[in-house]
Amino acid sequence: MVGQHDENLLPEMLPVYYTRLFPQNIFCRWLACGSSPQPLSNRELSFTLADDIYLRYLSINNQKEFQTLLQKKCPHKLDIGAVYNTKPSIGRHDAVVLSRELVFDIDLTDYDEVRTCCQEAKVCNKCWKFMVVACEIINAALKDDFGFQNILWVFSGRRGCHCWVSDYEARTLDSPGRAAVADYLCLIFGGENKNKKVHLGSDNLHSSIKRSLNIIDRYFLEILEDQDFLSTSEGTKKFLKIIPDDTLRKQVEESFGRGSSTVDKWECFIQTYYQYCKENINAIRKMKYLVEEIKIQYCYPRLDVNVTKGFNHLLKSPFSIHPKTGKVSIVFKPENARSMKLEDIPTIYSLLDDNSPDKIQHQNNMRTAVKNFQEVVFSLEKTEAMRRRNDASK
């Protein structure tokens, strides 16, 4: 059993996990948004049970009720929804959403057109670097550009990350406001049939784009080596199609004959591009940021914007168990994403099976994840208490 995932064992192991290891107290405090009990009782929870039985519009009044519900239903998947003006229930059409964390969903399947190491649900440490870049870029933008402080990063349990922003200003954003934040963070546009998906124009780059490029540059050569984009004729064709100028494209294609690896070919492209721009003034205006655009197209975060824009989308809870992998949706710090290894992420088996060789290390990693969660919740409660005092003094 050690190291193998068997979904049939979840009904036996989940009650033990929820009782011993799921951080129920801090979880309920987080759901309450550091405020009065009302946000907790009016918050929608959703359970997916064995055999894909789906329960929506569940709610709890306190931690004791939550513990009872977990033990009674033993959900294979736990999702979180919005806070309503009343207790959520099936068929109630007068319920109005009062608040919802500003959430972001980043899935590695959205990188399938650029990642070569894995496809679809498969994930490895090489393509995890795309997540590292995404975490650092989005976290920096949320803090530096929007001033948000209470930001929770969670491994999805399988192939991506979720980001929850709990600041009052973020929770109470309306749909247009959420759409504006999502659009601000999106730089890649176009479907499979569009070759060049990033257009930065010819004006000076915005400070947020410069910051994002600085982050990408820290990882770009590693990603080039790992993904080896230009090692196949198909990958080379995709790359060349991004170049908008026919003459430059031909020159770059010819220069690739001088390089053996993707890194070598990238250097050939850089040299050819700058030499071409030096000799063609018009090219500078037309393709001023071509190098930056290509870096962004290959490495910039790919967001599911519909998750961010809407209120009704449910998102997997921190510390839930992914039913397909058995992995825990652990909380991590974005600055530590680079040091994360997928094999070091705790599973329900490694935590509960005494024969697991990884048990001690994974238990330590679980404790670190809970500590990370506590830090965010304590910060949220502190800022919420300060906000309420300021509101009371007005």
Disulfide bonds with the S-S distance in Angstrom:
none
